[in-house]
Amino acid sequence: MSRRAIWETVYKRFDPFRPADKPAWRAERVRSPASRIVQRVAMPFGDTRALVTGTTGTGKSTELLRIAEARSGQDFVIVLDLHRHFAEVVGDEQALRNVGAWEVVFLAGLALVRAASELLPYPIPPSHVTDLSAAWEKVARATETPGAQAAVDAGALAKAMVVLASAGLPLLGAPAAAAGAVGLKVLEAASGALKWNLPIGQAARRRRDQDAEMQTLLQAVNVLIGHVQSKAMRILLLIDGLDRIVELDRAEALFIESEMIAQLECRVVVSGPFALRSSPVASAIPRFNLILPLVNEPVMDHRDPTQRGPGLDFFCELYARRTADLGAPDLVARPELERLAYYSGGRARDFVKLVRALAEQAWLEDAPHATPALVDAVLDSMRRLLETGLDEGHIEVLEAVMANSRHRIPSDERARELLTYGHLLPYPNESEWYYPHPLLTMHLLRPIARSTSGSA
């Protein structure tokens, strides 16, 4: 009997560019900072500001969803997915790489207007929304943003936002027993919403936080925050997508040269650029009181990377959770799953890509299950793609990391480039260690096995 229908379902469920929005599909990550952040934001005092760093594809979006859901009944949770906003609403993903801190703050204000207007039982004063519009216009002129002279309607723009927010929550003063996990609701662009026409990521000049225009914008957003928090529970704002920024100077502009994002007067969790983690500047980031990494799962052993590590179990569980209801436990045997997990490099997105590619190839061959030959073909295809464009200088850096007994990265700008694009990967230990993506060790690089006495 053909299993093409099952393979098609597997293909659809393993989308590498969407987080696992179904809680039942998520495997627990013991090395994730999510539980620690949930504990901190649950404290009845203080405004936690957490920055979660990691290379793209490690699963930060899924972990932010886990945090959002855990607090959805106790807080007014708002998730602003900047990557999705720039891709689907703005229509220019590359503009995200040039976004300014003031623009992130403005978008947070719009997301709050959208969520509060639709999910809370009281209106936001129109004057607050008008003030937000006027504040943007002032900053846009000061930064020489194209189209700065045009009037802006923040209320209309808010309706074009795609926001994830608490589906409901008790009002201020309601019994504590009324709080519970109420879930999250996706607010798609409202029917009839105006097409997004606001220039973003196009400012020609930078302004300092203390400039009057910047402070006016920050105050306008904080007034909105204060209004909502005076009527309902505290706000928990999660900002996803800033990890797409790979240039260190842009990362520094957002989190070191500016403090505007961290000055939002609510609890904030941000998915931040890995460039901040792979540079000594991380210790200098102001106002964020939690700076935590989400590293790749340790699918290889630190002392001997040719051997498999404890992170394999996470990926096997991830696959099992997404396929539990298909009635085909023999579709991909454990040894083949472990191979896919190992050669994913511990990156959640790469593992999902490999499973999807396997499902596609198995559908084409109408295979009853994943054979070693099918897995070989998928790995070889991904390996060839990852090797593309690497020159002798890149290979020299990768081999130097392999030869280092502690697997530290050399002081070489090419190492930053390899980290940015996933050829060199970070792993957890007492201190982070690094190793080339395992797909590169299949043919291009020769793995170096180390004894336990040669490593820390």
Buried (B, 14 or more C-beta within 10 A) or exposed (E): EEBBEBBBBBBEBBEBEEBBBEEEBBBEBEBBBBBEBBEBBBEEEEBBBBBBBBBBBBBBBBBBBBBBBBBBBBBBBBBBBBBBBBBBBBEBBEBBBBBBBBBBBBBBBBBBBBBBBBBBEEEBEEEBBBBBBBBBBBBBEBBEBEEBEEEBEBBBBBBBBBBBBBBBBBEEEEEEEEBEEBBBBEBEBBEEBEEBEBBBBBBEEBBEBEBEBBBBBBBBBBBBBBBBBEBBBBBBBBBBBBBBBBBBEBBBBBBBBBBBBBBBBBBBBBBBBBBBBBBEBBEEBEBBEBBBBBBBBBBBBBBBBEEBBEBBBBBBBBBBBBBEEBEBEEBBBEEBBBBBBBBBBBBBBBBBBBBBBBBBBBBEBEBBBBBEEBBEBBBEEBBEEBBEEBEEEBBEBBBBBBEBEBBBBEEBEBBBBBBBBBBBBBBBBEEBBBBBBBBBBBEBBEBBEBEEEEBE
